[in-house]
Amino acid sequence: MTTFTGVPRAADPFPEPANDMAAPEEHDSPSEAPQPAVEEETKTFKDLGVTDVLCEACDQLGWTKPTKIQIEAIPLALQGRDIIGLAETGSGKTGAFALPILNALLETPQRLFALVLTPTRELAFQISEQFEALGSSIGVQSAVIVGGIDSMSQSLALAKKPHIVIATPGRLIDHLENTKGFNLRALKYLVMDEADRILNMDFETEVDKILKVIPRDRKTLLFSATMTKKVKFSSTSVFFLIRIEMKFNSMKTIITITIVKIEEAFCFQCSVPGFFPLGAKTAASSTEESCEMCCFV
């Protein structure tokens, strides 16, 4: 486990004056001389590895610098890592998964490239707007598949094979089962945004069905405001997973950022060998040789 302090402490801008009565050797010692304050280097989206055309899109949206969760998540996602990101609402989570997905889409263009699952249709439309704003200069197309909207118009949108599908789990299952020609067998990215809310709304059955019809080798990016038990033991089986946790105090100031590497995480509900619902950060499996570390908190 590697822990990063989220807010480095700067040098005191008002150091106390030297004591005139102090011993000369202490007062004159070069090692005791006050050091100038060093400002923390400000990172840009380009520093994180985001391509120039998307950096320009960020500028046009007024995203002058990446947020903390974006600084930690984007480089890992660009490396092709599976991620669970824990951060409060409004921390820039959408950009943390949208930018890596669009970056990868530029490198390997493909229709039906990514699926984003959300708990509500309002959030689905918000995410779609950000994807299309970030990808406007590269022709990104998205489709919002949620309840309360005519299914036929959604079927027509899916028939055009958009790059990004943003959906609530229940309506997506309807189309997977009933819309002729629609499938996600070539999907490259799965995102679950506000995963704690998705699972608390009892979408586990729908999520299980979706996981069974998408490739196992897709990249999984899961973002949640809290690490609930349902998120811990959900059926989103991911491999070589990185957890990024951002802790906040009552003043909404980041205290620490913790990155935990978990060798393997498995699907409890699908009874995949090696997953044990233990309350430890890592647990050695005594029954399955294939799993060295098999659970997380």
C-alpha positions in Angstrom: 0.0 0.0 0.0 1.3 3.4 -0.9 -0.1 6.5 0.8 0.2 9.9 -0.6 -0.6 13.1 1.4 -3.2 15.0 -0.5 -2.4 18.4 0.8 1.4 18.9 1.4 2.3 21.3 4.2 4.1 24.3 2.9 6.9 26.0 4.8 5.8 28.6 7.4 5.5 31.9 5.6 6.1 33.8 8.8 9.0 32.1 10.6 9.8 33.3 14.1 12.8 35.6 14.4 16.1 34.1 15.5 16.8 34.2 19.2 19.6 36.8 19.7 20.7 35.0 22.9 21.2 31.6 21.1 24.6 30.1 20.9 26.6 31.3 17.9 27.1 27.8 16.6 23.4 27.2 16.5 22.5 30.6 15.1 25.2 30.6 12.4 24.9 26.9 11.3 24.2 26.7 7.6 22.0 23.6 8.2 19.7 25.7 10.4 19.2 28.5 7.8 15.5 28.9 6.8 14.7 27.3 3.5 12.5 29.1 0.9 9.0 27.7 0.4 8.7 25.4 -2.5 5.4 25.6 -4.4 3.7 22.4 -5.4 4.0 21.8 -9.1 0.7 22.3 -10.9 -0.1 19.4 -13.2 -1.9 19.8 -16.5 -4.0 17.3 -18.4 -1.1 17.0 -20.9 1.2 16.0 -18.0 -1.3 13.2 -17.2 -0.9 11.8 -20.7 -4.1 13.2 -22.3 -3.7 13.8 -26.0 -3.5 17.4 -27.3 -6.9 17.5 -29.0 -8.6 16.5 -25.7 -6.5 19.0 -23.8 -7.9 21.7 -26.1 -11.4 20.4 -25.4 -10.7 20.7 -21.6 -9.6 24.3 -22.1 -12.8 25.1 -24.0 -14.9 23.7 -21.2 -13.0 25.8 -18.7 -11.2 22.8 -17.1 -8.0 24.7 -16.3 -6.3 22.0 -14.3 -7.2 18.4 -13.3 -8.8 17.6 -10.0 -7.2 15.3 -7.4 -9.2 12.2 -8.5 -8.3 13.0 -12.1 -4.6 13.3 -11.3 -4.6 9.9 -9.6 -7.0 8.0 -11.9 -6.2 9.2 -15.4 -2.6 8.0 -15.7 -3.6 4.6 -14.4 -6.5 4.3 -16.7 -4.3 5.3 -19.7 -2.1 2.4 -18.7 -5.1 0.1 -19.2 -5.5 -0.6 -15.5 -8.9 -1.6 -13.9 -9.8 1.0 -11.2 -12.1 1.6 -8.3 -12.1 5.3 -7.6 -13.6 6.6 -4.3 -14.3 10.3 -4.3 -17.1 12.6 -3.3 -19.7 13.8 -5.8 -18.5 16.9 -7.7 -14.8 15.9 -7.5 -14.5 15.5 -11.3 -15.2 11.7 -11.5 -16.8 12.0 -15.0 -13.6 13.5 -16.4 -11.6 10.9 -14.7 -13.1 8.1 -16.8 -14.3 10.1 -19.9 -10.8 11.4 -20.8 -9.0 8.0 -20.7 -11.9 6.4 -22.7 -11.8 9.1 -25.4 -8.0 8.9 -25.5 -8.2 5.2 -26.1 -10.9 5.6 -28.7 -8.7 8.0 -30.6 -5.9 5.3 -30.7 -8.3 2.4 -31.7 -11.5 3.8 -33.2 -14.5 1.5 -32.8 -18.2 1.6 -32.5 -19.9 0.5 -29.2 -16.5 1.2 -27.5 -17.6 1.9 -24.0 -20.6 1.4 -21.7 -21.4 3.6 -18.7 -23.9 2.4 -16.2 -25.6 5.0 -14.0 -28.3 4.8 -11.3 -30.5 7.5 -12.7 -31.5 8.9 -16.1 -30.6 12.5 -15.0 -27.0 11.4 -14.4 -27.0 9.5 -17.7 -27.8 12.7 -19.6 -25.2 14.7 -17.7 -22.5 12.1 -18.6 -23.6 12.1 -22.2 -23.3 15.8 -22.4 -19.7 15.7 -21.1 -18.7 13.0 -23.4 -20.0 14.8 -26.4 -18.5 18.1 -25.3 -15.1 16.6 -24.8 -15.3 14.6 -28.0 -17.0 17.2 -30.2 -13.9 17.8 -32.3 -13.4 14.1 -33.0 -17.0 13.3 -33.8 -17.8 11.2 -30.8 -21.4 9.9 -30.7 -23.2 8.7 -27.6 -26.6 7.2 -26.9 -28.6 7.5 -23.7 -30.6 4.4 -22.8 -32.8 5.0 -19.9 -36.4 4.5 -18.7 -39.2 7.0 -19.4 -38.2 7.4 -23.1 -39.7 5.6 -26.1 -37.9 2.3 -26.7 -38.2 2.5 -30.5 -36.2 5.8 -30.7 -33.6 4.2 -28.5 -33.4 1.2 -30.7 -32.8 3.4 -33.7 -30.0 5.2 -31.8 -28.4 1.9 -31.0 -28.7 0.7 -34.6 -26.4 3.6 -35.5 -23.8 2.0 -33.2 -22.6 5.0 -31.2 -19.2 5.1 -29.6 -20.5 5.5 -26.1 -23.6 4.0 -24.5 -24.8 5.6 -21.2 -27.5 3.5 -19.6 -29.5 2.6 -16.6 -29.2 -1.2 -16.0 -32.8 -2.1 -16.4 -33.5 -0.4 -19.7 -30.2 -1.7 -21.1 -31.2 -5.3 -20.3 -34.5 -4.6 -22.2 -32.5 -3.7 -25.3 -30.0 -6.5 -25.0 -32.9 -9.0 -24.9 -35.3 -7.4 -27.4 -33.4 -5.1 -29.8 -32.4 -7.1 -32.9 -28.8 -6.8 -33.8 -27.7 -5.0 -30.7 -24.9 -6.6 -28.6 -21.9 -5.5 -26.6 -19.6 -8.4 -27.5 -16.8 -6.1 -28.7 -17.0 -3.7 -25.8 -13.6 -2.3 -24.6 -14.6 -0.3 -21.5 -17.2 -0.8 -18.7 -17.8 2.1 -16.3 -20.1 2.0 -13.3 -20.6 5.6 -12.1 -22.0 6.0 -8.5 -21.7 2.3 -8.1 -22.8 2.5 -4.5 -26.2 4.0 -5.6 -26.5 1.4 -8.5 -26.1 -1.5 -6.0 -28.2 0.1 -3.3 -31.0 0.4 -5.7 -31.0 -3.4 -6.1 -29.7 -3.5 -9.7 -27.4 -6.5 -8.9 -29.5 -8.9 -11.0 -29.3 -6.6 -14.0 -25.6 -6.0 -13.6 -25.0 -9.7 -13.4 -26.8 -10.2 -16.7 -24.8 -7.4 -18.4 -21.5 -8.8 -17.2 -22.4 -12.1 -18.8 -22.7 -10.6 -22.2 -19.7 -8.3 -22.4 -16.0 -9.4 -22.8 -14.1 -10.5 -19.7 -11.0 -8.7 -21.1 -12.7 -5.3 -21.1 -11.3 -2.5 -18.9 -13.4 -1.8 -15.8 -13.6 1.7 -14.2 -15.8 1.8 -11.1 -16.5 5.1 -9.3 -18.2 5.4 -6.0 -18.7 8.0 -3.3 -18.6 5.4 -0.6 -17.2 1.8 -0.3 -20.3 0.0 0.8 -20.5 -3.7 1.4 -22.4 -4.1 -1.9 -19.6 -2.3 -3.7 -17.0 -4.5 -2.0 -18.7 -7.7 -2.9 -20.5 -6.7 -6.1 -20.4 -8.9 -9.2 -18.1 -6.5 -11.1 -15.2 -8.9 -11.3 -12.1 -7.0 -12.2 -8.5 -8.1 -12.5 -5.3 -6.5 -11.5 -7.4 -3.8 -9.9 -6.2 -0.5 -8.5 -8.2 1.2 -5.8 -7.9 5.0 -5.4 -9.4 6.3 -2.2 -9.8 9.9 -1.4 -10.6 10.7 2.3 -12.2 14.0 3.3 -12.6 15.7 6.6 -15.5 17.9 7.6 -14.0 20.9 5.8 -14.0 19.0 2.5 -10.2 19.0 2.5 -8.4 16.0 1.2 -6.5 14.3 3.9 -4.9 11.4 2.1 -5.0 9.6 -1.2 -4.5 5.9 -0.8 -3.7 3.6 -3.8 -4.0 -0.1 -3.1 -3.0 -2.7 -5.7 -5.1 -5.8 -5.5 -3.8 -8.7 -7.6 -7.2 -10.3 -8.2 -10.8 -9.6 -7.3 -13.5 -12.0 -8.2 -17.3 -12.2 -8.6 -18.9 -13.4 -5.4 -22.4 -13.8 -6.8 -21.1 -15.8 -9.8 -19.2 -18.1 -7.4 -15.9 -17.5 -9.1 -13.2 -19.4 -7.2 -10.8 -17.4 -5.1 -13.1 -14.7 -3.7 -13.8 -14.7 0.0 -15.9 -12.1 1.7 -13.5 -11.3 4.4 -13.1 -8.0 6.3 -9.4 -7.7 5.5 -7.5 -5.6 3.1 -5.8 -8.7 1.6 -6.3 -12.3 2.5 -4.3 -15.3 1.3 -6.4 -18.0 -0.1 -5.8 -21.4 1.6 -8.0 -23.3 -0.8 -7.3 -21.8 -4.3 -3.7 -21.7 -5.5 -4.7 -19.2 -8.2 -5.5 -16.4 -5.8 -2.9 -14.7 -3.7 -4.9 -11.7 -2.5 -8.6 -12.1 -2.9 -10.6 -9.5 -1.1 -10.6 -5.8 -0.3 -12.0 -3.2 2.0 
